[in-house]
Amino acid sequence: MIVDTFTKLMLKINLETFDITQLPSAEDGDFEFKSSSTPHDSLKKKLSCAVSGFANSGGGYFVAGVDGNGKADGGVLLKIGRQDLRDWVDQVVKQVEPVPRYDIKLIYDSMGRGAIHPGSAVLLVGVHESYLGPHMAPDYHYYVRAGAHTEKAKHFIVDAIWARRHFSKPRLTHLFRLKPGKEEAIQLGILALTDAPAVDIKINVLPLPQMIQHHENLFPLGISIIDRDNPFFFDVTTYFQAKKRFGEDVYLEVKYYDLAGNSYSYRTKVEVTGSVPPISIGNDDPASMVESLKSINKALLQLTTSRENVAKPSLVLSKPSENVFIDVEKLIPELLAEMREDLLENPFARECILISKSAVYEGDPNNSILQYYFESHTWLRSKLRILENYALVYEITYNSVPRFVISEGCDLYLI
């Protein structure tokens, strides 16, 4: 039996029966409150930014005429200048491009939750979830909801929202496979079924298979992104005695978000038996096999790559702002501290690799390359992904060794 549940956290309300008593006691990701004392010019700007933010972040509700606890504090005048309040709201919302779907409700009865003055009402503007984003506010900025706040979206979020026009909601599934190059091990993989990327993924296996029980402290696994180009696989058992070592009544639980911050979950019972093909042990002629292996080895020797003949991208990275380094220092202070110490000792180094302490790397003595170990930094690859997102490094991986070039802006800052 498979249980596949995708749950959207955004609150759904019925505007026809909604009253002020149903408002939450504080702002959250779905509700933004504005006081009756907010000047009309300021209210206009805040409403347009909130409409952009909610439309880009899965929808939500802008409520004016209440205090920070959701209690009516007088209400908004039913006429703003010579315009009816509804017409005024329509005019403001339609300045957002493209205009998202929205609803307007005026609440005249406080039902004992604060007070609404005569000639006023509590204004509720409901913004629908949109797949036509990004939606731009009249000030030519794009906004998103970050918790209980509406904030300007960073450029990579805007790019992601643009791309989402052609995506559906993220949907993940799983499969087992023999580990490439080491078929005595079996891996469990999480894959994307749609073009929509899943982000901030948490993966748990309950109970843990025998092979990974000693890594209990690493679960749930935290993965930055899974999409069609970036599945995630990890070892869970051996081919020999796979059923016994993997266990029975084992469940896979995956929780994740889409780019708009909506939450999803995937839970299913997983069985390793019958999920991977058998390891083939043939009865071919040994002499023929030797000749085949020689041919393969010859072809591989011809394909051997070196650092000098790998085509590397030529990128010109813009100089990052100080705010970028403030953000990155908060996210990965330990890694930056180690990079700073290494660059002080090797000021002309501009490349770094990610390896295991048990690996042996034979580098070019004429090219100083910094080395960072997976054992020293939890989720090391994800931390480099953060630096990539901020354009502080770019990847030039070859020969299966994760390899990056450090930008001059990053180098100057660290030194």
Summary of the structure (lengths in Angstrom):
residues: 415
radius of gyration: 27.7
end to end distance: 56.6
largest distance: 97.9
contacts: 1182
relative contact order: 0.09
helix: 27%
strand: 30%
